[in-house]
């Protein structure tokens, strides 16, 4: 531990790597706890993190991250799937709707984010022109979430 107190950055990193291996590939938390109990300076903790992160054996045995899985849903009919989003520009709230098949889109300004304003906007912007859609896709608007929670 004396060498860790007095050595330079390169030597400290080498010593941290050696200790990491000798302590059966100890985690950063385990090494930090030992170094804290030994009252080592904080710069040693930084090198300890680097030693653990760069350990080839630990990286090989680390739990793999979840893989991104691409999913695609293709619609072939107009007005089958329609996406809705609220856009904010300054003090203006814009209700924007896009058909997934044709990418036809339309937008209208609404007075606020309440469910009543959204439904009125959908009715005047989309349903009155194209009829009701089979599926409305909304990406987590708070008014829609709270409305669904009340049901």
C-alpha positions as CSV (number, residue, x, y, z in Angstrom):
1,X,0.0,0.0,0.0
2,X,3.0,2.3,0.6
3,X,3.9,2.0,-3.1
4,X,0.4,3.2,-4.1
5,X,0.8,6.3,-1.9
6,X,4.2,7.4,-3.4
7,X,4.2,6.2,-7.0
8,X,3.3,8.2,-10.1
9,X,0.3,7.7,-12.3
10,X,1.8,5.0,-14.5
11,X,3.1,3.0,-11.6
12,X,-0.1,3.3,-9.7
13,X,-2.1,2.0,-12.6
14,X,0.2,-1.0,-12.9
15,X,-0.1,-1.7,-9.2
16,X,-3.9,-1.5,-9.3
17,X,-4.0,-3.9,-12.2
18,X,-1.7,-6.4,-10.3
19,X,-3.9,-6.1,-7.2
20,X,-7.0,-6.5,-9.2
21,X,-5.8,-9.9,-10.6
22,X,-4.3,-11.0,-7.3
23,X,-7.6,-10.3,-5.6
24,X,-9.3,-12.7,-8.0
25,X,-10.5,-9.9,-10.3
26,X,-12.1,-7.8,-7.5
27,X,-14.8,-5.4,-8.6
28,X,-14.3,-1.6,-8.4
29,X,-16.5,-1.4,-5.3
30,X,-14.4,-4.1,-3.5
31,X,-11.1,-2.5,-4.4
32,X,-12.4,1.0,-3.5
33,X,-13.5,-0.3,-0.1
34,X,-10.1,-1.8,0.6
35,X,-8.3,1.4,-0.6
36,X,-10.6,3.5,1.5
37,X,-9.9,1.5,4.6
38,X,-6.2,1.8,3.8
39,X,-6.7,5.6,3.6
40,X,-5.2,5.9,0.1
41,X,-5.6,9.1,-1.9
42,X,-8.5,9.6,-4.2
43,X,-6.3,9.5,-7.3
44,X,-5.7,5.8,-6.6
45,X,-9.4,5.2,-6.8
46,X,-9.5,6.6,-10.3
47,X,-6.7,4.3,-11.4
48,X,-8.5,1.4,-9.7
49,X,-11.6,2.1,-11.9
50,X,-9.4,2.1,-15.0
51,X,-7.7,-1.2,-14.0
52,X,-11.1,-2.9,-13.6
53,X,-12.5,-1.5,-16.8
54,X,-9.5,-2.5,-18.9
55,X,-9.2,-6.0,-17.5
56,X,-9.5,-8.4,-20.5
57,X,-10.7,-11.3,-18.4
58,X,-13.4,-9.3,-16.6
59,X,-14.7,-8.0,-20.0
60,X,-14.9,-11.5,-21.4
61,X,-16.8,-12.7,-18.4
62,X,-19.1,-9.7,-18.0
63,X,-22.8,-10.1,-18.5
64,X,-23.6,-9.1,-22.1
65,X,-25.8,-6.1,-22.6
66,X,-29.2,-6.6,-24.0
67,X,-29.2,-6.6,-27.7
68,X,-31.3,-4.2,-29.7
69,X,-33.8,-6.1,-31.7
70,X,-35.2,-4.3,-34.7
71,X,-38.9,-4.7,-35.2
72,X,-40.9,-3.5,-38.1
73,X,-44.6,-3.4,-38.7
74,X,-45.6,-2.4,-42.2
75,X,-49.0,-1.3,-43.1
76,X,-50.4,-1.4,-46.6
77,X,-53.6,0.6,-46.2
78,X,-54.2,4.3,-45.7
79,X,-55.7,5.2,-42.4
80,X,-54.9,1.9,-40.8
81,X,-52.1,3.2,-38.5
82,X,-51.9,6.9,-37.7
83,X,-49.3,8.4,-35.4
84,X,-50.0,11.4,-33.2
85,X,-47.6,13.7,-31.5
86,X,-47.7,17.1,-29.9
87,X,-45.1,19.7,-31.0
88,X,-44.2,22.8,-29.0
89,X,-43.0,26.0,-30.6
90,X,-42.8,28.8,-28.2
91,X,-46.3,29.1,-26.6
92,X,-47.9,27.2,-29.5
93,X,-49.0,23.6,-29.1
94,X,-49.3,21.8,-32.5
95,X,-51.1,18.5,-32.9
96,X,-49.4,16.6,-35.7
97,X,-50.7,13.4,-37.3
98,X,-49.0,11.1,-39.8
99,X,-50.4,8.1,-41.7
100,X,-47.8,5.3,-41.5
101,X,-48.6,3.9,-45.0
102,X,-48.5,7.0,-47.2
103,X,-46.7,9.4,-44.8
104,X,-49.6,11.8,-45.4
105,X,-49.5,14.3,-42.5
106,X,-51.6,17.1,-41.2
107,X,-51.2,19.5,-38.3
108,X,-53.4,21.9,-36.3
109,X,-52.8,24.3,-33.4
110,X,-54.6,23.4,-30.2
111,X,-55.1,25.6,-27.2
112,X,-53.8,23.3,-24.5
113,X,-52.7,19.7,-23.8
114,X,-55.9,18.5,-22.2
115,X,-57.6,15.3,-23.6
116,X,-60.6,17.4,-24.7
117,X,-58.4,19.6,-26.9
118,X,-56.6,16.6,-28.3
119,X,-59.8,14.8,-29.2
120,X,-61.3,18.0,-30.7
121,X,-58.1,18.4,-32.8
122,X,-58.2,14.8,-33.9
123,X,-61.8,15.1,-34.9
124,X,-61.3,18.3,-36.9
125,X,-57.9,17.5,-38.4
126,X,-58.3,13.8,-39.3
127,X,-61.6,12.0,-38.6
128,X,-63.8,14.6,-40.4
129,X,-61.7,14.3,-43.5
130,X,-60.5,10.7,-43.6
131,X,-62.8,8.8,-41.2
132,X,-61.7,7.0,-38.1
133,X,-58.3,5.3,-38.2
134,X,-58.0,1.6,-37.2
135,X,-55.1,2.3,-34.8
136,X,-53.9,5.5,-33.3
137,X,-50.3,5.4,-32.1
138,X,-49.3,8.0,-29.4
139,X,-45.9,8.1,-27.8
140,X,-46.7,8.8,-24.2
141,X,-48.4,12.2,-24.1
142,X,-49.3,13.0,-20.5
143,X,-52.9,13.9,-21.2
144,X,-53.5,10.6,-23.0
145,X,-51.7,8.6,-20.2
146,X,-53.8,10.2,-17.5
147,X,-57.0,9.7,-19.5
148,X,-56.1,6.0,-19.9
149,X,-55.3,5.7,-16.1
150,X,-58.7,7.0,-15.2
151,X,-60.5,4.3,-17.2
